[in-house]
């Protein structure tokens, strides 16, 4: 069963293409990685990355320090 999540709050991540905002998260089940559909901040391009390729950015408000 495929499940698609749309984050309610803006979620910024670091990707191989640079900093991005997560638009959708697709879950294909337990045997595969989740797929993050991201909008790249500098170019506006839309790319998809497996969860091993994205990393949450620092956010002092939520207790995530500089990484």
C-alpha positions in Angstrom: 0.0 0.0 0.0 1.4 3.4 -1.0 0.9 6.3 1.4 1.7 9.9 0.6 2.2 12.5 3.3 2.1 16.2 2.9 3.8 17.9 5.8 1.6 20.5 7.6 4.6 22.6 8.6 7.5 23.6 6.4 10.4 21.1 6.7 13.8 22.2 5.5 16.4 19.5 4.7 19.9 19.3 3.2 20.0 17.2 0.0 22.7 16.3 -2.5 21.4 19.2 -4.6 21.5 21.7 -1.6 19.0 23.0 0.9 15.4 22.2 0.1 11.8 22.2 1.4 10.0 18.9 1.6 6.8 19.0 -0.4 5.7 15.3 -0.1 6.8 12.1 1.5 5.9 8.8 -0.2 6.0 5.6 1.8 5.9 2.4 -0.4 6.1 0.1 2.6 8.6 -1.6 4.9 10.8 -3.0 2.2 11.8 0.3 0.6 13.1 3.8 1.6 10.6 6.6 2.0 10.9 9.0 -0.9 11.1 12.8 -0.2 9.9 15.1 -2.9 11.8 18.3 -2.4 11.8 21.8 -3.9 15.5 23.0 -4.1 15.7 26.5 -2.7 18.3 28.0 -5.1 16.9 26.7 -8.4 13.2 25.9 -7.7 13.8 22.4 -9.2 11.8 19.5 -7.9 13.8 16.4 -7.0 13.1 13.1 -5.2 15.5 11.6 -2.7 15.5 8.4 -0.6 15.5 9.0 3.2 19.2 8.1 3.3 20.0 11.2 1.2 18.2 13.9 3.2 19.2 15.4 6.5 17.2 17.8 8.7 18.7 21.3 8.9 19.5 22.9 12.3 16.6 24.5 14.1 17.2 26.0 17.5 13.5 26.2 18.2 13.1 22.4 18.0 16.4 21.7 19.7 18.4 20.7 16.6 21.8 22.4 16.9 24.2 23.0 14.1 25.3 19.8 12.4 
